[in-house]
């Protein structure tokens, strides 16, 4: 489901990047996003991580 949405946004809608705000404690979500090409970009605060998927670096 995540992969389909990523493909839709990047390929069909022409988005250059997708950005997510994920709680650090949500390790299952982080793992799922990483499997779909997202990378951890920055720690936002004590409990959130900024994750992004850029079209050029996507698997």
Helices and strands as residue ranges (DSSP letters): H 2-7, I 8-12, E 17-23, H 27-35, E 39-45, E 48-54, G 55-57
